[in-house]
Amino acid sequence: MQKTSAMLFTVLKKMVTGAFFLYGANVLIQQTGLHIVMNPFTAFLAGFLGLPGVLSLAAIHFFIFR
C-alpha cells in the first residue's frame, strides 16, 4: 500500500512541476504566438522529461499547427 501511495505522490509531483514548466514556457513564448496546451498529459510529460520535454512540446506544436 505504501509503495502505491509513494508512486502516486511521485506522479502528482511530476505533474505539478510540469504544469509550472509549461506555464513558464507559455509566458516566455507568448510574444511568438505559440501556446502549449496545459492538460494532465502534457503536464506529466513536461514534468517527467523536464526542459527537453517542454521544448519538444513547443516544437511539435510549431511544426504541426504552423
GUZA-731839 format. One record per atom (N, C-alpha, C): y, x, z; atom name. Coordinates in Angstrom, 1 decimal. Atoms other than C-alpha are relative to their C-alpha. Last residue first. Layout:
BEGIN
[node [Y,X,Z],'CA']
...
end
This chain:
BEGIN
[node [-1.2,-0.5,0.8],'N']
[node [26.4,2.1,-38.3],'CA']
[node [-0.4,0.1,-1.4],'C']
[node [-1.0,1.0,0.1],'N']
[node [23.9,0.0,-36.3],'CA']
[node [1.2,0.4,-0.7],'C']
[node [0.5,1.3,0.4],'N']
[node [20.7,2.0,-36.7],'CA']
[node [1.1,-1.0,-0.3],'C']
[node [0.7,0.0,1.3],'N']
[node [22.1,5.5,-36.8],'CA']
[node [-0.5,-1.3,-0.4],'C']
[node [-0.9,-0.4,1.1],'N']
[node [24.7,5.1,-34.0],'CA']
[node [-0.7,-0.1,-1.4],'C']
[node [-1.0,1.0,0.2],'N']
[node [22.5,3.1,-31.7],'CA']
[node [0.9,0.3,-1.2],'C']
[node [0.7,1.1,0.5],'N']
[node [19.7,5.6,-32.0],'CA']
[node [0.9,-1.2,-0.4],'C']
[node [0.3,-0.3,1.3],'N']
[node [22.1,8.4,-31.4],'CA']
[node [-0.8,-1.1,-0.7],'C']
[node [-1.2,0.0,0.7],'N']
[node [23.5,6.8,-28.3],'CA']
[node [-0.2,0.3,-1.5],'C']
[node [-0.3,1.4,0.2],'N']
[node [20.0,6.1,-27.0],'CA']
[node [1.3,-0.2,-0.8],'C']
[node [1.0,0.6,0.9],'N']
[node [19.0,9.7,-27.6],'CA']
[node [0.4,-1.5,-0.3],'C']
[node [-0.4,-0.5,1.3],'N']
[node [22.2,11.0,-25.9],'CA']
[node [-0.9,-0.6,-1.1],'C']
[node [-1.3,0.7,0.4],'N']
[node [21.4,8.8,-22.9],'CA']
[node [0.4,0.4,-1.3],'C']
[node [0.3,1.4,0.2],'N']
[node [17.8,10.1,-22.8],'CA']
[node [1.2,-0.8,-0.4],'C']
[node [0.6,0.1,1.4],'N']
[node [18.9,13.7,-23.2],'CA']
[node [-0.4,-1.4,-0.3],'C']
[node [-1.0,-0.2,1.1],'N']
[node [21.2,13.2,-20.2],'CA']
[node [-0.6,-0.1,-1.4],'C']
[node [-1.2,-0.7,-0.3],'N']
[node [18.4,12.0,-17.9],'CA']
[node [1.0,0.0,-1.1],'C']
[node [-0.2,-1.1,0.8],'N']
[node [14.9,11.2,-19.2],'CA']
[node [1.4,0.8,0.2],'C']
[node [1.2,-0.8,0.1],'N']
[node [13.7,8.9,-16.5],'CA']
[node [0.3,1.3,-0.8],'C']
[node [0.3,-0.6,-1.3],'N']
[node [17.1,7.5,-15.5],'CA']
[node [-1.2,0.9,-0.1],'C']
[node [-1.0,-0.9,-0.3],'N']
[node [18.1,6.9,-19.2],'CA']
[node [-0.2,0.7,1.4],'C']
[node [0.1,-1.1,1.0],'N']
[node [14.8,5.3,-20.0],'CA']
[node [1.0,1.1,0.3],'C']
[node [1.1,-0.8,-0.5],'N']
[node [14.9,3.2,-16.8],'CA']
[node [-0.2,1.2,-0.9],'C']
[node [-0.3,-0.6,-1.3],'N']
[node [18.4,2.0,-17.6],'CA']
[node [-1.1,0.9,0.5],'C']
[node [-0.9,-1.2,0.3],'N']
[node [17.5,1.4,-21.3],'CA']
[node [0.4,0.7,1.3],'C']
[node [0.7,-1.0,0.7],'N']
[node [14.5,-0.8,-20.2],'CA']
[node [0.9,1.3,-0.3],'C']
[node [0.9,-0.8,-0.8],'N']
[node [16.3,-2.6,-17.5],'CA']
[node [-0.7,1.1,-0.7],'C']
[node [1.1,1.0,-0.4],'N']
[node [19.2,-3.6,-19.7],'CA']
[node [-1.0,0.8,0.8],'C']
[node [0.7,-0.3,-1.3],'N']
[node [22.5,-1.8,-20.5],'CA']
[node [-0.9,-1.2,0.3],'C']
[node [0.4,1.2,-0.7],'N']
[node [23.4,-1.9,-24.2],'CA']
[node [-0.6,0.4,1.3],'C']
[node [1.4,0.0,-0.3],'N']
[node [25.0,1.3,-25.4],'CA']
[node [-0.3,-1.1,0.9],'C']
[node [0.3,0.7,-1.3],'N']
[node [28.4,0.7,-26.9],'CA']
[node [-1.5,0.0,0.2],'C']
[node [1.4,0.1,-0.3],'N']
[node [29.9,2.8,-29.7],'CA']
[node [-0.1,-0.7,1.4],'C']
[node [0.5,1.3,0.4],'N']
[node [33.4,2.2,-30.9],'CA']
[node [-1.4,-0.2,0.3],'C']
[node [0.6,-0.2,1.3],'N']
[node [34.5,5.8,-30.7],'CA']
[node [-0.5,-1.3,-0.6],'C']
[node [-1.0,-0.3,1.0],'N']
[node [37.0,5.2,-27.9],'CA']
[node [-0.6,0.1,-1.4],'C']
[node [-0.6,1.3,0.4],'N']
[node [34.3,3.6,-25.8],'CA']
[node [1.1,0.2,-1.1],'C']
[node [0.0,0.2,1.5],'N']
[node [32.4,6.8,-25.8],'CA']
[node [0.6,-1.3,-0.4],'C']
[node [-0.4,-1.1,0.8],'N']
[node [33.3,8.1,-22.3],'CA']
[node [0.0,-0.2,-1.5],'C']
[node [-1.4,-0.3,-0.3],'N']
[node [33.2,4.8,-20.5],'CA']
[node [0.5,1.1,-0.9],'C']
[node [-0.8,1.0,0.7],'N']
[node [29.9,3.9,-22.2],'CA']
[node [1.5,0.1,0.2],'C']
[node [0.0,-0.2,1.5],'N']
[node [28.4,7.2,-21.2],'CA']
[node [0.8,-1.0,-0.7],'C']
[node [-0.9,-1.1,0.3],'N']
[node [29.5,6.7,-17.6],'CA']
[node [0.0,0.3,-1.5],'C']
[node [-1.4,0.5,-0.3],'N']
[node [28.0,3.2,-17.5],'CA']
[node [0.9,1.2,-0.3],'C']
[node [-0.4,0.8,1.1],'N']
[node [24.8,4.5,-19.1],'CA']
[node [1.4,-0.5,0.1],'C']
[node [-0.1,-0.9,1.2],'N']
[node [24.4,7.3,-16.6],'CA']
[node [0.5,-0.8,-1.2],'C']
[node [-1.2,-0.8,-0.2],'N']
[node [25.1,4.9,-13.7],'CA']
[node [0.2,0.9,-1.2],'C']
[node [-1.2,0.9,0.2],'N']
[node [22.5,2.5,-15.1],'CA']
[node [1.3,0.7,0.2],'C']
[node [-0.2,0.2,1.4],'N']
[node [20.0,5.4,-15.4],'CA']
[node [1.2,-0.9,-0.3],'C']
[node [-0.6,-1.2,0.5],'N']
[node [20.5,6.3,-11.7],'CA']
[node [0.3,-0.1,-1.5],'C']
[node [-1.4,0.0,-0.4],'N']
[node [19.9,2.7,-10.8],'CA']
[node [0.7,1.2,-0.5],'C']
[node [-0.7,1.0,0.7],'N']
[node [16.7,2.6,-12.9],'CA']
[node [1.5,-0.1,0.4],'C']
[node [-0.3,-0.5,1.4],'N']
[node [15.5,5.9,-11.6],'CA']
[node [0.8,-1.0,-0.8],'C']
[node [-1.0,-1.1,-0.1],'N']
[node [15.9,4.7,-8.0],'CA']
[node [0.3,0.5,-1.4],'C']
[node [-1.3,0.7,-0.2],'N']
[node [14.1,1.4,-8.9],'CA']
[node [1.1,1.1,0.1],'C']
[node [-0.4,0.7,1.3],'N']
[node [11.2,3.4,-10.4],'CA']
[node [1.3,-0.7,0.2],'C']
[node [-0.4,-1.0,0.9],'N']
[node [11.0,5.7,-7.3],'CA']
[node [0.5,-0.6,-1.4],'C']
[node [-1.3,-0.5,-0.4],'N']
[node [11.1,2.7,-4.9],'CA']
[node [0.4,1.1,-1.0],'C']
[node [-1.0,1.0,0.3],'N']
[node [8.3,1.1,-6.8],'CA']
[node [1.4,0.4,0.3],'C']
[node [-0.2,-0.1,1.5],'N']
[node [6.2,4.3,-6.7],'CA']
[node [1.1,-1.0,-0.4],'C']
[node [-0.7,-1.3,0.3],'N']
[node [6.8,4.6,-2.9],'CA']
[node [0.2,0.1,-1.5],'C']
[node [-1.4,0.2,-0.3],'N']
[node [5.8,0.9,-2.5],'CA']
[node [0.8,1.3,-0.3],'C']
[node [-0.6,1.0,0.9],'N']
[node [2.6,1.4,-4.4],'CA']
[node [1.5,-0.2,0.3],'C']
[node [-0.2,-0.6,1.3],'N']
[node [1.7,4.5,-2.5],'CA']
[node [0.6,-0.9,-1.0],'C']
[node [-1.1,-0.8,0.0],'N']
[node [2.4,2.8,0.8],'CA']
[node [0.2,0.7,-1.3],'C']
[node [-1.2,0.8,0.0],'N']
[node [0.0,0.0,0.0],'CA']
[node [1.3,0.9,0.0],'C']
end
